[in-house]
Amino acid sequence: MNNNEIVLVLDFGGQYNQLIVRRIRDLGVYSELFPYSTPIDTIKKINPTAIIFTGGPNSVFDNESLTIPKEILTLGIPILGICYGAQLIAFLENGIVKTAETREYGGKNIIYSNSLIFDSLPNTGICWMSHTDYVDQIPNGYKILASTDSCKVAAFANIEKRIYGLQFHPEVVHTENGNKILENFVFKIAKAKGNWKMKNFIDSSIDKIRTIAGTGSVLCGMSGGVDSAVAATLVHKAVGDRLTCVLVDHGLMRKNECSEIMSVFKEGLGMNLILIDAKDQFLSKLKGVVDPDTKRKIIGAEFVRVFEDVSKSIGAVDFLVQGTIYPDVVESGFGQSAPIKLHHNVGGLPAIINFKGLIEPLRDLFKDEVRKVGVELGLPNSVLMRQPFPGPGFAIRIIGDITESKLSVLREADAILREEIQLANLQSEIWQYFAVLTNVRSVGVMGDMRTYDHMLALRAVTSFDAMSADWAKIPWPVLEKISNRIVNECKNINRVVYDITSKPPATIEWE
Ligand code: XMP
């Protein structure tokens, strides 16, 4: 990264770690997540503008818990510890950290004292807590900067050393003025200049892709979603005509999906895009498979097989491009975070890939950052605002085994939902909206006859970056119309339910 300002975020295993990185980048300062075990000498060489210790699931006093040499606190680099990171600072500096009897979770009223890190904030606000351990006694040289009713040490600092600890999560949107707190740390305490822009990301990505690809040829799997479109455009800028794009019809696509993608990308954007019909190949491999991660692994493996075949048929291809983005990586359990689900393009890849290598230019970005890159690259809105569609498609929206007949039922129901959302003009407010064919059958009555048919679930969420999401408050008349149309127009569905769960605790997709 040809930028001399960097905030190093050291990963101690929290689920929101990359979100911290994102918030810092949004402030115009380049930031990257590094393993907690990064050697001190490496950190000294990087000479970051500031360091942030993330949250994490451990207790600082457990023998196996993730830690870092105390020397890091003596480098004169401003440090901010969040949750576990704050407890780690207290522990390393000989303060006392204890385990509470119950976990503290959710929004809490907080009182801030006068301090640079809370500069321009009101004296009180709401902060988001998620912890069991807490700092009972702060170390010598530190002072308490904020408290809640249940947490005396909600923030503390050694002002001279510019080392700060926050028990709450400023990176989470539910913390009022959380961004302002990070901004104060980065600019007022660490004195960053803030000269990082998406343009820098694009330039450095193009350089990196050229270095990896050399004079080799490149193949890109297109799903029609924004990630693969942006990844393909970046790679196209780097290697030009040496890029071939492939759209795989795995039989798990939405109604008319393939023809729409071909018309937008091949006819509209003039990309070198080939459509491969691999329905039988995927569906036969998925026959009888029920477990979500097994489905993803099979799909990941088959995608690569298809790409290998295409590679042979068009002449040797050296590199494969994937539109993997950060939430795919973090939720697949890379770094220190707990695995949530294997995304098909991360953990789902087979061990042996018959290419020289993978190119994943968006691996460190969140969806909204990907869209910003797309805007910068000049992609049209129709591409950038397409709602996300997971690579495994309907395979993870049919709970249980996948059959042709279930696919066609779901395809029709999903099309009705999408049509009605568009008619109600709600598409831009909702992050993702789709139907799920549950594995439940229930009794109904139609035309005086008993039915025993599928239950369909509707899922619609609002989100900022897919890391957290809320169920969309679709007006009841719209839901009513969707439900009526589905039970009337789709054979074999006699019940429609609406999923009103946020993420967390649920995920967006059902599998
Ligand atoms: P979850 O279900 O984890 O989804 O809340 C977060 C976002 O990721 C999409 N998703 C996937 N995308 N391959 C993909 O390309 C996958 O295996 C996969 N699983 C989930 C999901 O649609 C949502 O946008």
Boltz pocket constraint, residues with backbone or C-beta under 6 A from the ligand:
constraints:
  - pocket:
      binder: B
      contacts: [[A, 296], [A, 327], [A, 328], [A, 331], [A, 341], [A, 342], [A, 343], [A, 344], [A, 345], [A, 388], [A, 389], [A, 390], [A, 391], [A, 392], [A, 432], [A, 466], [A, 503], [A, 506], [A, 507], [A, 508], [A, 509], [A, 510], [A, 511]]
      max_distance: 6.0
